[in-house]
Amino acid sequence: MIFFRQNVQVAEGQARPRRRVGCLGGCLIFFAVYFICSAILGWIMGDMFSSGSVKLEDKTVYRLELKGELVEQAQEENPFAGLMGEMPYVGSRAKQETVGLDNILSNIRLAKNDDKILGIWLDDAQLAMAPASAKAIRDALIDFKQSGKWIIASAKNYGETNYYVASVADRICLDPTGAVAWHGLVAQKMYYTRLFEKIGVKMNILKVGTFKSAVEPFFRTSMSEADKMQTKQYLDGIWSEYKQAVGASRHLTEEQLDALADRVMGLQSAEENLKAGLVDTLIYTQDIDSLLRVYTGTKDYNLLTTGKLALVERPKAKAKDKIAVLYLEGDITDETGDGIVGKKVVKTLKKIQKNDDVKALVLRVNSPGGSADASEQIWHAIQNIKANNIPVVVSMGDYAASGGYYISCGADYIYAEPTTITGSIGIFGTIPDVSKLREKIGVDIDGITTNKHSDMDFMVAKGMNSEEQAILQAMIERGYDLFTRRCAEGRHVEQNYIKSIGEGRVWLGAKGKEIGIVDEMGNIDDAIAKAVELAGLENYQLAYYPEKVDPLAEILKAFDNTTDEEKLIMKVREFSSKPRIMTRMPEVQIR
């Protein structure tokens, strides 16, 4: 951590500058204003933005805008967005809007069953989403079409994953200046080894697992053969799913789709994309209204976006018994962070455990992993819930790998999407050695110790000897033994079998079922249905955790002006802090 402070010399007898408001006073004033504003605005708005505040009208079209960043759980609709122009920019950084997968799936179900909704318009194709979430949306749209209603899609340009979703549409429209970026998938990593060598930093790597490649960027300059093999396997699996699904919808063979990818259709003209059968109509995006008039049979149709349609009241179950649905998304950390914070999750799980009305728990896991200790703490809290005869079912999202699998493995039943990335049962630790850098910049260290390894906490500055490395490696191996033992207990198999399929290797969900680390292919609805079955319930209601974020708090959070460069520095610092055991899958950009 780097701190900056201003040193001010004040001469004797010179009057010191008087502080009008101290730090504590400023904080008190800030929070007072915050709570007063919240109360006043909440009173003024009333229940304007609560569930049921939007009424469905006849001749409605669900405008499903495929843009922004997809997250598992939507936050509350921001009632201040219109007043503040939705704050598209904060400082010099564009604000990325988030869209909840839960809202999208719920809205599609509503659109299927309510006669006031005539069809769905897939607008744009810039939604940042991973393959498993894309499949969940695509499957919901296919189910929607069973109602006999229509879907049209329009965009200026399509990327592979958004096109994979849009391919279910009855009509795919493309701007005459656009194209479908159909050219195949690529998985890339960045390697920092040569950079560290230049500045005099050496990364000491402690790991178990041939395929545990999350730390390779810190001691290699390219992918290992093991990492190439596992990456190719899951990348080919995702591409195969795309080709099969798109081919079935567009009446194209996989061979034809591979040939089109080799032509790099994103660099071909819109007319060539039309001729190839990737799209049906060339129309300017600004003229889509004319097409919607044809499909709705009126010029007076109504449009509802995802956020607004989510506010339409749904029938609510009044049963006493509850199925708790807990969303666990992001990196796993111990006490702080924006993802799965171990301390907070354990507190939530204890709250669920104490609720006598909760008869089953569904965990929606979307995580590449993180802290091994936090993973173990969450695993233990889940086991405590199971000990109370509350069945636990996991629904895996885009990722449930390494620490994400650790917290999943003890469930009674596990669902995954075919393109979920899971497994990565391995463990590692990283300790940088900056002794050469210290010498370069002229910093010396000295001190007194009472015992042989009293200064191990200073390994970053002084370096690490072979005996210290052996001690730490033994700790890592104990962590791996515990991880594989947890998996073996949860999956009711021998620990040696888990070790044979572990070694940090990443698997797709479909392969995970074959090797026994997943029970069934399915989505969160399937997981909820299984939880109901295991609990033996007939009447129930769903209780969602964690509670959604206060919109005013989200406004304040938007002023976080962290740049991409600063985030990179923080990521390197994450691997460069005091020794920690990590259960995390490699970071890969799939495009």
Disulfide bonds with the S-S distance in Angstrom:
none
